Amino acid sequence: MSEENLKKNLENVQEKIKAACQRAGRDAAEVTLVAVSKMKPLADIEELITTGQMEYGENYVQELCDKYEHVSQPVHWHMIGHLQTNKVKYIVDKTVLIHSVDSVHLAKQIEKEAAKKGVTAQILLQVNIAQEDTKFGVDGDEVIKMAEEISHFPHVHIRGLMTSAPYVADPEENRCYFRKLHKLFVDIGDKNIDNVTMDILSMGMTNDYEVAIEEGATMVRVGTGIFGERNYNK
Ligand SMILES: *Cc1c(COP(=O)(O)O)cnc(C)c1O
């Protein structure tokens, strides 16, 4: 995409985030925009870096590693896609946050690789809040138990929850799910589990991030709205 359009899109999203915060009586500084750059060229990322945008989300391990290696600035990489245990080792010390942890088994592998590399992995638990068959993520009623189990891993720090809401024509249809996840987020925070900090609620994508912010998102993941449509047939 042309430089001009990229920057315009980013500004447009930033404005909408501000407006949504205002409607909800929230401070815009509470919401972090992760620019989802999957399947988009590094040149687009380099262009946005010049505006100060430093948070980028990727879905595929290989692509994240390639971009990590070649990018000109030390930006913050977020792993937002489904993560296989055998690939954890490639990204555990390259990412600031892994959004897509949906089993104790996966967390155990993250623990092992983080310990090896001498880092503490920051993670979110991915919740399948709308209970869609096609989506990854743990069921809402299993999250607390999972958080308690993972809290014992010394090199893994749970920072909050993440969800991908259903794809809907009208984002209002997802408001109930965002509200539900926010409630779960608050409930788990209230439990004061050792080594669990509930300070990041990652929800909202291009189609529904404004509603997600109104319902308490602290992190939104916007791809298409910044970089344009992805071509999956390439
Ligand atoms: C692709 C993706 C996004 C961004 O989606 P857009 O609709 O392009 O904004 C956000 N979160 C996850 C988990 C994704 O896979």
Ligand as a Chemical Component Dictionary entry (heavy atoms), coordinates in Angstrom:
data_LIG
# 
_chem_comp.id                   LIG 
_chem_comp.type                 NON-POLYMER 
_chem_comp.pdbx_formal_charge   0 
_chem_comp.three_letter_code    LIG 
# 
loop_
_chem_comp_atom.comp_id 
_chem_comp_atom.atom_id 
_chem_comp_atom.alt_atom_id 
_chem_comp_atom.type_symbol 
_chem_comp_atom.charge 
_chem_comp_atom.model_Cartn_x 
_chem_comp_atom.model_Cartn_y 
_chem_comp_atom.model_Cartn_z 
_chem_comp_atom.pdbx_ordinal 
LIG C1 C1 C 0 -5.752 -11.491 11.500 1  
LIG C2 C2 C 0 -6.032 -11.278 12.939 2  
LIG C3 C3 C 0 -6.369 -9.995  13.434 3  
LIG C4 C4 C 0 -6.582 -8.783  12.550 4  
LIG O1 O1 O 0 -7.761 -8.943  11.819 5  
LIG P1 P1 P 0 -8.388 -7.724  10.967 6  
LIG O2 O2 O 0 -9.805 -8.100  10.800 7  
LIG O3 O3 O 0 -7.629 -7.708  9.672  8  
LIG O4 O4 O 0 -8.207 -6.491  11.741 9  
LIG C5 C5 C 0 -6.529 -9.857  14.803 10 
LIG N1 N1 N 0 -6.402 -10.905 15.639 11 
LIG C6 C6 C 0 -6.099 -12.146 15.202 12 
LIG C7 C7 C 0 -5.972 -13.241 16.179 13 
LIG C8 C8 C 0 -5.931 -12.365 13.836 14 
LIG O5 O5 O 0 -5.657 -13.610 13.426 15 
# 
loop_
_chem_comp_bond.comp_id 
_chem_comp_bond.atom_id_1 
_chem_comp_bond.atom_id_2 
_chem_comp_bond.value_order 
_chem_comp_bond.pdbx_ordinal 
LIG C1 C2 SING 1  
LIG C2 C3 SING 2  
LIG C2 C8 DOUB 3  
LIG C3 C4 SING 4  
LIG C3 C5 DOUB 5  
LIG C4 O1 SING 6  
LIG O1 P1 SING 7  
LIG P1 O2 DOUB 8  
LIG P1 O3 SING 9  
LIG P1 O4 SING 10 
LIG C5 N1 SING 11 
LIG N1 C6 DOUB 12 
LIG C6 C7 SING 13 
LIG C6 C8 SING 14 
LIG C8 O5 SING 15 
# 
